[in-house]
Amino acid sequence: MATDAHLEGLTGTVADPSRPLAAGADDRIASLDFIRGIAVMGILAANIVAFGQPFAAYMYPDAFRVPHSASEDWMWVAQFVAIDGKMRGLFTLLFGAGLMLFMERAWARGQSRWLQARRLFWLMLFGLVHFFLIWRGDILFSYAVCGFAALAFLRMSAAKQLTLGLLGYAVGVILYGGMMAPLVLAADTAAGNSGGALAYMRPGLMEGMQAELADADVQTRLIAGGDYPGYVAYMAGTHAGDLALFIFIWLFETLPLMLIGMALYRMGLFSGGFDARKQRAWGWIGVIAGGMVSLLIALWVRQNGFTFYGTQSAQVGFSFLPRLPMVLGYAALLSLWGPRATGWLGSRVSAAGRAAFTNYLGTSIVMLFVFHGWGLGLFGQLGRTQLYGVMLITWALMVLWSKPWLETFRYGPLEWLWRCLTYGKLFALRR
């Protein structure tokens, strides 16, 4: 039988151990745990480059401090197609499902959405600490802000949540695609030299690219040199505005996917509420169709030489449309596999998902010691292939520690802290 500890994680769920779980809860929880484990491991696969190289290298291979080989160019293509944006999208979908699950149980206890608001407030503070003191690529702050907005939609029907989520995502497709297309046209095509508005944009775009690469040089000097106080000061003085920028860039992805996650949770995606054969079919259709379009975009980027604005346009703008069917396809397939993931590896992936908050933040802390100059000092030293090796080692650590810990303790360490802060009291940690 599932316990309340299974519901604690980065999906925003907190269970009441005094209340029995609803019918179908075991399958629902197994699905959420397993998908969350896959997602947190997948997010590391997406982020590993920006942990070990300047932040610009996440999109732009020429920002690497070491040569980016031809085979690693193909690795960029593979990561773009299968991982980039998809794992974050999957995590966001789960966050929305967790918001809904949390509130169902809160309402059953006679509590209001203020409990969820308090939980999101603490998540926001965790995100600020993560961003300024650990790593610039934080998503927690953005999740908290969008989570506050999502509270306004909790009482809507699942159909309305799904409709608004899809419409909001469609706005993002148009907005981000329309915003990025002129940049790549002005910077990378003859239109940028032919006069008119695009030619007028081009000098500013070139200055922006040089500023980003200069910022990468500063990051390398501070991180590789082991100047942690200097790094923190630089983040506070130069990149504080990134928090608002990240919210804007992902607003029409994060909030819509949260709403879609709420709706799909209520419709039974995570608890066997869909016909399994049809769910499997449209799951594969979403992954394959979205993957094929993403592959065409990636091949276009490669053919054009991985230009600065080409890679940015692909990541931020053009991949937005095929990302949604892939995220939904991944969710559909993993929901079917989750309850059956009871073997040695599957159970450990699910345990990593139950401790997703600790694994997400803990990974960033581990990377401080691996890459900063006061640690192993590997920042800027490893190519993409070697960085994937670091990723595999970290994956192994995730799946090895999570299950033994949760067999002894009720929650992951940060899950327990977050729960205590949310309720304003200490909970027993040891089983």
DRENSE-946358 format. One record per residue (C-alpha): residue number from 1; x, y, z. Coordinates in pm, 1 decimal. Each point is the difference from the previous one (the first is absolute). Layout:
{num NUM&px X&py Y&pz Z}
...
! end
This chain:
{num 1&px 0.0&py 0.0&pz 0.0}
{num 2&px 128.6&py 347.7&pz -85.4}
{num 3&px 85.9&py 234.6&pz 284.6}
{num 4&px -1.8&py 376.1&pz 37.9}
{num 5&px 373.3&py 10.3&pz -66.8}
{num 6&px -64.6&py -110.9&pz -356.7}
{num 7&px -189.3&py 322.0&pz -62.9}
{num 8&px 276.9&py 232.7&pz 113.1}
{num 9&px 210.7&py 142.9&pz -280.0}
{num 10&px 49.8&py 279.5&pz -244.7}
{num 11&px -349.1&py -47.9&pz -139.8}
{num 12&px -127.5&py 202.1&pz 294.7}
{num 13&px -181.8&py -282.8&pz 176.1}
{num 14&px -39.0&py -52.1&pz 371.9}
{num 15&px -217.7&py -280.7&pz 131.0}
{num 16&px -185.5&py -30.6&pz 325.4}
{num 17&px 95.8&py -333.7&pz 160.4}
{num 18&px -320.6&py -0.9&pz 201.8}
{num 19&px -215.4&py -33.2&pz -311.5}
{num 20&px -23.8&py -309.0&pz -222.3}
{num 21&px 114.0&py 37.8&pz -358.0}
{num 22&px -265.0&py -1.5&pz -268.9}
{num 23&px -64.8&py -294.5&pz -228.4}
{num 24&px 264.8&py -23.6&pz -266.9}
{num 25&px 248.5&py 195.0&pz 213.8}
{num 26&px 265.2&py -272.0&pz -14.4}
{num 27&px 16.7&py 9.4&pz -380.8}
{num 28&px -19.4&py 378.5&pz -3.4}
{num 29&px 283.6&py 34.9&pz 249.3}
{num 30&px 211.3&py -263.6&pz -173.9}
{num 31&px -40.8&py 187.9&pz -326.9}
{num 32&px 83.5&py 338.0&pz 153.2}
{num 33&px 303.9&py -136.1&pz 184.6}
{num 34&px 141.9&py -174.0&pz -306.7}
{num 35&px -63.0&py 289.4&pz -240.2}
{num 36&px 143.5&py 246.6&pz 248.9}
{num 37&px 312.2&py -215.4&pz 30.7}
{num 38&px 44.4&py -9.5&pz -378.0}
{num 39&px -59.0&py 374.9&pz -20.1}
{num 40&px 251.7&py 98.0&pz 269.3}
{num 41&px 263.6&py -218.8&pz -163.8}
{num 42&px -88.9&py 142.7&pz -340.6}
{num 43&px 32.5&py 355.8&pz 128.3}
{num 44&px 357.4&py -76.7&pz 101.4}
{num 45&px 62.3&py -127.1&pz -354.1}
{num 46&px -120.2&py 335.5&pz -130.3}
{num 47&px 188.6&py 208.7&pz 256.7}
{num 48&px 332.6&py -179.4&pz 20.5}
{num 49&px 156.7&py 216.6&pz -271.7}
{num 50&px -91.5&py 321.3&pz 182.2}
{num 51&px 139.3&py -141.6&pz 324.3}
{num 52&px 342.4&py -75.6&pz -146.7}
{num 53&px 26.6&py 270.0&pz -266.6}
{num 54&px -113.1&py 363.7&pz -25.3}
{num 55&px -375.0&py 44.8&pz 0.3}
{num 56&px -2.7&py 102.1&pz -366.4}
{num 57&px 136.9&py -343.4&pz -94.5}
{num 58&px -335.2&py -158.2&pz 85.4}
{num 59&px -128.1&py 120.4&pz -337.2}
{num 60&px 312.9&py 115.2&pz -184.4}
{num 61&px 280.2&py -257.0&pz -43.9}
{num 62&px 261.3&py 265.0&pz -88.0}
{num 63&px -26.8&py 128.7&pz 358.6}
{num 64&px 177.2&py -316.0&pz 121.0}
{num 65&px 345.9&py 64.1&pz 145.4}
{num 66&px 123.9&py -314.7&pz -177.1}
{num 67&px -54.6&py -110.4&pz -362.5}
{num 68&px -343.2&py -136.3&pz -88.2}
{num 69&px 61.9&py -298.3&pz -229.8}
{num 70&px -209.6&py -111.5&pz -295.9}
{num 71&px -131.4&py -296.8&pz 197.8}
{num 72&px -95.9&py 236.6&pz 281.0}
{num 73&px -189.1&py 211.5&pz -252.8}
{num 74&px -215.2&py -307.4&pz -56.0}
{num 75&px -34.8&py -36.9&pz 376.8}
{num 76&px -137.7&py 355.8&pz 1.4}
{num 77&px -253.8&py -112.8&pz -260.0}
{num 78&px -100.3&py -306.4&pz 204.7}
{num 79&px -34.0&py 200.8&pz 320.7}
{num 80&px -202.6&py 267.8&pz -176.7}
{num 81&px -241.0&py -256.8&pz -141.0}
{num 82&px -50.8&py -227.7&pz 300.1}
{num 83&px 81.6&py 205.2&pz 311.6}
{num 84&px 16.9&py 378.3&pz -27.5}
{num 85&px -323.1&py 158.5&pz 118.5}
{num 86&px -174.7&py -337.0&pz 13.4}
{num 87&px 121.3&py -99.2&pz 346.7}
{num 88&px -73.4&py 345.6&pz 138.0}
{num 89&px -342.3&py -19.0&pz -164.8}
{num 90&px -63.7&py -342.2&pz 152.6}
{num 91&px 102.8&py 129.2&pz 341.5}
{num 92&px -233.9&py 298.2&pz -42.4}
{num 93&px -289.1&py -226.9&pz -96.6}
{num 94&px 59.9&py -200.1&pz 318.0}
{num 95&px 19.3&py 316.6&pz 205.7}
{num 96&px -348.0&py 94.7&pz -118.8}
{num 97&px -130.0&py -348.1&pz 80.9}
{num 98&px 155.8&py 30.7&pz 344.3}
{num 99&px -160.4&py 337.6&pz 61.8}
{num 100&px -339.2&py -156.0&pz -68.1}
{num 101&px 67.8&py -308.6&pz 210.6}
{num 102&px 119.8&py 216.8&pz 287.9}
{num 103&px -313.3&py 214.6&pz -9.2}
{num 104&px -237.8&py -296.2&pz -21.1}
{num 105&px 139.2&py -129.4&pz 326.5}
{num 106&px 16.2&py 347.7&pz 154.1}
{num 107&px -365.6&py 65.1&pz -83.2}
{num 108&px -93.5&py -341.5&pz 141.8}
{num 109&px 153.7&py 115.9&pz 331.6}
{num 110&px -188.3&py 329.2&pz -11.0}
{num 111&px 308.4&py 204.4&pz -90.2}
{num 112&px 27.7&py 268.6&pz -265.4}
{num 113&px 238.4&py 80.3&pz -281.5}
{num 114&px 195.6&py 216.5&pz 245.9}
{num 115&px 180.8&py -315.9&pz 107.3}
{num 116&px 116.5&py -48.9&pz -356.6}
{num 117&px 91.0&py 368.3&pz -21.3}
{num 118&px 219.1&py -37.6&pz 307.8}
{num 119&px 166.1&py -301.1&pz -155.2}
{num 120&px 67.1&py 193.2&pz -321.2}
{num 121&px 142.9&py 288.8&pz 202.4}
{num 122&px 260.6&py -231.5&pz 150.1}
{num 123&px 70.2&py -145.1&pz -342.1}
{num 124&px 66.6&py 352.3&pz -124.2}
{num 125&px 254.3&py 53.8&pz 277.1}
{num 126&px 168.3&py -330.9&pz -82.3}
{num 127&px 17.9&py 118.2&pz -359.8}
{num 128&px 163.4&py 330.3&pz 94.2}
{num 129&px 265.7&py -180.4&pz 205.4}
{num 130&px 57.7&py -239.9&pz -287.1}
{num 131&px 29.3&py 277.2&pz -257.3}
{num 132&px 229.7&py 237.1&pz 187.2}
{num 133&px 213.3&py -239.1&pz 203.9}
{num 134&px 15.0&py -322.3&pz -200.0}
{num 135&px -94.8&py 12.4&pz -368.2}
{num 136&px -147.1&py 250.3&pz -240.4}
{num 137&px -227.1&py -247.7&pz -181.5}
{num 138&px -259.6&py -23.7&pz 279.1}
{num 139&px -360.2&py -91.1&pz -87.0}
{num 140&px -145.2&py 4.3&pz 353.0}
{num 141&px -58.2&py 375.3&pz 13.7}
{num 142&px -185.1&py -6.9&pz -332.0}
{num 143&px -203.2&py -300.4&pz 112.4}
{num 144&px -102.5&py 178.9&pz 317.6}
{num 145&px -105.7&py 317.2&pz -182.8}
{num 146&px -197.9&py -193.0&pz -261.3}
{num 147&px -136.8&py -223.0&pz 275.3}
{num 148&px -149.0&py 306.4&pz 170.8}
{num 149&px -170.9&py 87.1&pz -328.0}
{num 150&px -122.5&py -358.2&pz -39.8}
{num 151&px -182.7&py 21.2&pz 334.7}
{num 152&px -261.0&py 217.2&pz -172.2}
{num 153&px -96.2&py -290.1&pz -228.0}
{num 154&px -37.0&py -274.5&pz 260.8}
{num 155&px -379.3&py 7.7&pz 22.5}
{num 156&px -52.9&py -13.5&pz -375.3}
{num 157&px -112.8&py -319.5&pz -165.7}
{num 158&px 263.2&py -227.6&pz -146.0}
{num 159&px -128.9&py 79.4&pz -349.7}
{num 160&px 47.2&py 374.1&pz 54.5}
{num 161&px 344.8&py -52.1&pz 149.6}
{num 162&px 101.3&py -207.5&pz -300.5}
{num 163&px -145.4&py 249.9&pz -248.3}
{num 164&px 166.0&py 299.4&pz 164.2}
{num 165&px 328.3&py -188.4&pz 25.2}
{num 166&px -2.8&py -88.2&pz -369.6}
{num 167&px -100.3&py 353.5&pz -100.9}
{num 168&px 270.2&py 150.5&pz 219.6}
{num 169&px 257.4&py -233.3&pz -150.2}
{num 170&px -117.1&py 95.5&pz -350.8}
{num 171&px 61.0&py 364.7&pz 91.0}
{num 172&px 353.2&py -99.6&pz 98.8}
{num 173&px 55.7&py -174.1&pz -334.1}
{num 174&px -94.6&py 318.7&pz -185.3}
{num 175&px 172.2&py 240.6&pz 240.2}
{num 176&px 335.1&py -173.8&pz 33.3}
{num 177&px 16.9&py -111.0&pz -362.2}
{num 178&px -86.1&py 350.6&pz -117.7}
{num 179&px 248.0&py 152.3&pz 241.4}
{num 180&px 294.1&py -219.1&pz -101.0}
{num 181&px -48.9&py -27.1&pz -378.4}
{num 182&px 103.1&py 361.0&pz -75.7}
{num 183&px 316.1&py -43.3&pz 206.6}
{num 184&px 131.4&py -290.9&pz -202.6}
{num 185&px -107.7&py 166.3&pz -326.2}
{num 186&px 185.5&py 318.8&pz 89.3}
{num 187&px 312.8&py -166.6&pz 138.8}
{num 188&px 46.4&py -302.0&pz -225.4}
{num 189&px -149.9&py 75.0&pz -341.9}
{num 190&px 58.7&py 241.3&pz -285.1}
{num 191&px -309.9&py 190.3&pz 111.2}
{num 192&px 207.9&py 144.7&pz 281.3}
{num 193&px 220.1&py 176.2&pz -256.8}
{num 194&px -266.7&py 111.5&pz -244.1}
{num 195&px -129.8&py 305.7&pz 176.5}
{num 196&px -325.0&py 52.0&pz 188.1}
{num 197&px -95.1&py -99.0&pz 351.4}
{num 198&px 200.9&py -323.1&pz 5.8}
{num 199&px 319.3&py 178.9&pz -100.3}
{num 200&px -67.7&py 257.6&pz 268.9}
{num 201&px -24.2&py -281.3&pz 258.4}
{num 202&px 318.9&py -175.9&pz -97.1}
{num 203&px 264.2&py 219.6&pz 174.5}
{num 204&px -189.7&py -21.6&pz 328.0}
{num 205&px -27.3&py -374.9&pz -31.3}
{num 206&px 373.0&py -31.7&pz -56.5}
{num 207&px 64.0&py 213.9&pz 308.2}
{num 208&px -235.9&py -219.5&pz 199.8}
{num 209&px 183.8&py -312.8&pz -107.1}
{num 210&px 337.3&py 150.5&pz 93.3}
{num 211&px -138.3&py 105.9&pz 339.0}
{num 212&px -121.4&py -354.8&pz 64.6}
{num 213&px 338.4&py -145.0&pz -90.9}
{num 214&px 174.6&py 259.2&pz 216.8}
{num 215&px -226.8&py -106.6&pz 285.1}
{num 216&px 112.1&py -359.2&pz -62.7}
{num 217&px 359.9&py 114.0&pz 41.0}
{num 218&px -82.6&py 159.6&pz 335.6}
{num 219&px -180.7&py -314.4&pz 116.3}
{num 220&px 302.2&py -209.8&pz -93.7}
{num 221&px 240.3&py 226.8&pz 184.4}
{num 222&px -207.5&py 7.1&pz 319.2}
{num 223&px -105.9&py -365.2&pz 10.3}
{num 224&px 318.5&py -163.9&pz -125.9}
{num 225&px 205.4&py 236.7&pz 215.3}
{num 226&px -186.7&py -104.0&pz 314.8}
{num 227&px -122.2&py 351.8&pz 82.4}
{num 228&px -330.4&py -102.9&pz 152.5}
{num 229&px -71.4&py 336.4&pz 173.8}
{num 230&px 76.7&py 173.9&pz -328.3}
{num 231&px -233.6&py -237.9&pz -183.5}
{num 232&px -286.0&py 69.1&pz 244.2}
{num 233&px 57.3&py 375.3&pz -22.6}
{num 234&px 6.9&py -18.1&pz -378.7}
{num 235&px -326.0&py -193.8&pz -7.6}
{num 236&px -169.2&py 251.1&pz 228.2}
{num 237&px 133.1&py 301.4&pz -184.8}
{num 238&px -28.5&py -115.4&pz -361.2}
{num 239&px -252.8&py -280.0&pz -27.3}
{num 240&px -273.2&py 76.6&pz 254.2}
{num 241&px -218.0&py 113.1&pz -289.1}
{num 242&px 19.9&py -349.4&pz -148.8}
{num 243&px -266.2&py -109.9&pz 248.7}
{num 244&px -258.0&py 221.6&pz -170.2}
{num 245&px 136.4&py -91.1&pz -343.1}
{num 246&px -38.3&py -371.2&pz 67.7}
{num 247&px -360.1&py 51.2&pz 111.6}
{num 248&px -74.7&py 190.2&pz -321.9}
{num 249&px 179.3&py -251.0&pz -222.9}
{num 250&px -180.3&py -298.7&pz 148.0}
{num 251&px -327.6&py 158.3&pz 117.0}
{num 252&px -200.8&py -129.6&pz -294.4}
{num 253&px 155.1&py -342.1&pz 47.3}
{num 254&px 7.0&py -36.5&pz 379.3}
{num 255&px -347.7&py 122.7&pz 91.8}
{num 256&px -178.4&py -173.0&pz -291.2}
{num 257&px 174.7&py -330.9&pz 72.5}
{num 258&px -96.2&py 28.7&pz 367.2}
{num 259&px -364.6&py 41.1&pz -104.5}
{num 260&px 25.7&py -292.3&pz -241.6}
{num 261&px 157.8&py -209.1&pz 277.0}
{num 262&px -287.7&py 87.2&pz 235.8}
{num 263&px -253.8&py -102.3&pz -261.8}
{num 264&px 169.5&py -325.1&pz -98.9}
{num 265&px 36.6&py -98.9&pz 364.9}
{num 266&px -371.9&py 51.5&pz 55.6}
{num 267&px -82.8&py -185.4&pz -322.8}
{num 268&px 192.3&py -302.9&pz 124.7}
{num 269&px 318.5&py -1.9&pz -206.6}
{num 270&px 206.8&py -103.1&pz 301.8}
{num 271&px -251.1&py -250.5&pz 141.3}
{num 272&px -112.3&py -210.2&pz -294.2}
{num 273&px -294.5&py 217.9&pz -95.9}
{num 274&px 73.6&py -30.2&pz -372.6}
{num 275&px -21.8&py -302.6&pz -224.7}
{num 276&px 353.2&py -140.3&pz 21.6}
{num 277&px 20.6&py -101.8&pz -365.7}
{num 278&px -111.1&py 341.0&pz -124.2}
{num 279&px 222.5&py 177.3&pz 252.2}
{num 280&px 299.6&py -198.9&pz -118.7}
{num 281&px -83.0&py 76.9&pz -362.2}
{num 282&px -35.7&py 376.0&pz 37.4}
{num 283&px 298.8&py 6.0&pz 232.2}
{num 284&px 220.7&py -148.6&pz -270.1}
{num 285&px -157.5&py 225.0&pz -263.3}
{num 286&px 85.3&py 308.0&pz 207.0}
{num 287&px 358.0&py -108.6&pz 63.7}
{num 288&px 67.9&py -102.0&pz -360.7}
{num 289&px -175.7&py 292.6&pz -170.3}
{num 290&px 145.9&py 259.1&pz 235.8}
{num 291&px 339.9&py -167.6&pz -21.1}
{num 292&px 2.1&py 8.4&pz -379.1}
{num 293&px -78.6&py 372.9&pz -11.5}
{num 294&px 261.6&py 64.6&pz 268.7}
{num 295&px 252.0&py -198.8&pz -204.5}
{num 296&px -67.3&py 214.0&pz -307.1}
{num 297&px 62.4&py 313.8&pz 207.3}
{num 298&px 321.0&py -145.9&pz 145.3}
{num 299&px 128.2&py -99.6&pz -345.0}
{num 300&px -69.7&py 353.2&pz -125.1}
{num 301&px 205.6&py 139.7&pz 289.8}
{num 302&px 284.7&py -238.6&pz -75.6}
{num 303&px -6.3&py 74.9&pz -372.9}
{num 304&px 24.9&py 372.3&pz 74.1}
{num 305&px 304.6&py -52.9&pz 219.6}
{num 306&px -148.6&py 26.2&pz 352.3}
{num 307&px -13.5&py 379.0&pz -13.4}
{num 308&px -67.6&py 195.7&pz 318.1}
{num 309&px -346.7&py 119.2&pz -98.4}
{num 310&px -78.7&py -318.0&pz -189.8}
{num 311&px 46.0&py -211.4&pz 310.8}
{num 312&px -189.8&py 251.2&pz 215.6}
{num 313&px -290.4&py 18.8&pz -245.0}
{num 314&px -20.8&py -377.4&pz -15.3}
{num 315&px 5.0&py -41.7&pz 377.7}
{num 316&px -225.0&py 286.4&pz 104.5}
{num 317&px -228.0&py 45.1&pz -300.7}
{num 318&px -24.9&py -265.1&pz -267.5}
{num 319&px 4.6&py -307.2&pz 227.6}
{num 320&px -296.2&py 128.1&pz 198.1}
{num 321&px -264.7&py -157.5&pz -224.5}
{num 322&px 140.7&py -356.7&pz -28.6}
{num 323&px 90.4&py 3.1&pz 369.6}
{num 324&px -359.7&py -29.0&pz 117.9}
{num 325&px -88.4&py -328.2&pz -175.1}
{num 326&px 328.7&py -148.1&pz 120.7}
{num 327&px -64.4&py 104.4&pz 360.7}
{num 328&px -353.1&py -141.0&pz -10.8}
{num 329&px 125.3&py -312.7&pz -175.4}
{num 330&px 269.2&py -57.0&pz 261.0}
{num 331&px -257.3&py 49.6&pz 276.7}
{num 332&px -243.7&py -244.3&pz -160.0}
{num 333&px 256.5&py -275.5&pz -47.9}
{num 334&px 170.5&py 41.7&pz 336.0}
{num 335&px -339.2&py -3.0&pz 175.1}
{num 336&px -56.9&py -345.7&pz -143.2}
{num 337&px 346.1&py -125.9&pz 90.0}
{num 338&px 18.8&py 154.7&pz 347.7}
{num 339&px -219.6&py -248.2&pz 192.9}
{num 340&px 198.2&py -288.1&pz -151.7}
{num 341&px 341.7&py 150.6&pz 81.1}
{num 342&px 52.4&py -223.9&pz 301.8}
{num 343&px 333.2&py -162.0&pz -89.6}
{num 344&px 340.6&py 93.4&pz 137.6}
{num 345&px 46.6&py 304.2&pz -223.1}
{num 346&px -362.5&py 107.6&pz -30.4}
{num 347&px -53.1&py 6.3&pz 376.0}
{num 348&px 311.8&py 212.2&pz 43.0}
{num 349&px -104.7&py 244.1&pz -270.2}
{num 350&px -334.3&py 33.7&pz 177.5}
{num 351&px 182.4&py 61.6&pz 329.0}
{num 352&px 206.1&py 271.6&pz -170.5}
{num 353&px -331.8&py 153.3&pz -103.1}
{num 354&px -132.3&py -9.7&pz 355.6}
{num 355&px 308.7&py 198.0&pz 100.2}
{num 356&px -7.2&py 218.7&pz -312.3}
{num 357&px 35.7&py 329.6&pz 187.2}
{num 358&px 309.7&py -122.6&pz 180.7}
{num 359&px 139.7&py -151.8&pz -318.8}
{num 360&px -58.7&py 317.2&pz -201.1}
{num 361&px 162.5&py 238.4&pz 248.8}
{num 362&px 250.3&py -258.9&pz 117.9}
{num 363&px 127.1&py -44.7&pz -355.2}
{num 364&px 73.3&py 371.8&pz -24.5}
{num 365&px 190.8&py -11.5&pz 329.0}
{num 366&px 203.2&py -300.1&pz -114.1}
{num 367&px 86.2&py 184.5&pz -320.3}
{num 368&px 141.1&py 287.6&pz 204.1}
{num 369&px 257.8&py -238.4&pz 141.5}
{num 370&px 68.2&py -161.9&pz -335.3}
{num 371&px 46.8&py 311.4&pz -211.0}
{num 372&px 93.6&py 298.4&pz 216.8}
{num 373&px 366.7&py 81.1&pz 48.0}
{num 374&px -17.9&py -53.4&pz 375.4}
{num 375&px -122.7&py -355.0&pz -72.3}
{num 376&px 121.7&py -227.4&pz -276.2}
{num 377&px 39.1&py 301.5&pz -228.7}
{num 378&px -137.1&py -164.5&pz -314.8}
{num 379&px -196.5&py 299.0&pz -128.1}
{num 380&px 72.0&py 57.3&pz -366.5}
{num 381&px 229.4&py -303.1&pz -13.8}
{num 382&px -240.0&py -271.1&pz -119.9}
{num 383&px -153.3&py -43.0&pz -342.9}
{num 384&px -357.6&py -109.8&pz -57.6}
{num 385&px 91.5&py -369.9&pz -2.1}
{num 386&px 180.3&py 26.6&pz 333.7}
{num 387&px -283.0&py 204.4&pz 147.9}
{num 388&px -240.2&py -277.9&pz -88.8}
{num 389&px 231.5&py -229.9&pz 195.8}
{num 390&px -43.2&py 225.2&pz 305.6}
{num 391&px -374.6&py -15.9&pz -61.7}
{num 392&px 1.3&py -381.5&pz 1.4}
{num 393&px 194.0&py -9.8&pz 325.9}
{num 394&px -247.7&py 242.2&pz 155.9}
{num 395&px -293.1&py -206.2&pz -124.9}
{num 396&px 154.7&py -301.4&pz 170.8}
{num 397&px 27.6&py 195.5&pz 324.9}
{num 398&px -365.9&py 102.4&pz -25.3}
{num 399&px -129.8&py -353.2&pz -42.0}
{num 400&px 238.0&py -146.4&pz 257.7}
{num 401&px -69.0&py 234.7&pz 292.4}
{num 402&px -372.2&py 73.1&pz -36.5}
{num 403&px -149.3&py -343.8&pz 67.0}
{num 404&px 209.5&py -91.0&pz 308.2}
{num 405&px -65.7&py 343.8&pz 146.6}
{num 406&px -376.2&py -27.5&pz -50.9}
{num 407&px -4.1&py -346.2&pz 151.0}
{num 408&px 125.8&py 157.4&pz 323.6}
{num 409&px -153.3&py 347.3&pz -18.8}
{num 410&px -345.5&py 118.2&pz -97.7}
{num 411&px 117.2&py 280.1&pz -229.5}
{num 412&px 303.3&py 122.4&pz -185.2}
{num 413&px 196.1&py 255.7&pz 205.8}
{num 414&px -122.2&py 307.5&pz -186.4}
{num 415&px -350.1&py -144.0&pz -39.8}
{num 416&px -14.2&py -27.6&pz 378.4}
{num 417&px 127.0&py 356.7&pz 48.5}
{num 418&px -246.4&py 136.1&pz -255.2}
{num 419&px -287.4&py -184.2&pz 168.2}
{num 420&px 93.9&py 132.2&pz 343.5}
{num 421&px 21.5&py 356.8&pz -131.5}
{num 422&px -333.9&py -34.3&pz -178.4}
{num 423&px -186.9&py -114.3&pz 310.8}
{num 424&px 208.6&py 193.6&pz 251.4}
{num 425&px 78.2&py -303.4&pz 215.0}
{num 426&px 246.0&py -286.8&pz 22.3}
{num 427&px -96.9&py -334.0&pz -150.6}
{num 428&px 158.9&py -330.1&pz 87.0}
{num 429&px 270.4&py -80.9&pz -253.6}
{num 430&px 99.4&py -353.6&pz 94.0}
{num 431&px -251.5&py -272.5&pz -69.4}
! end
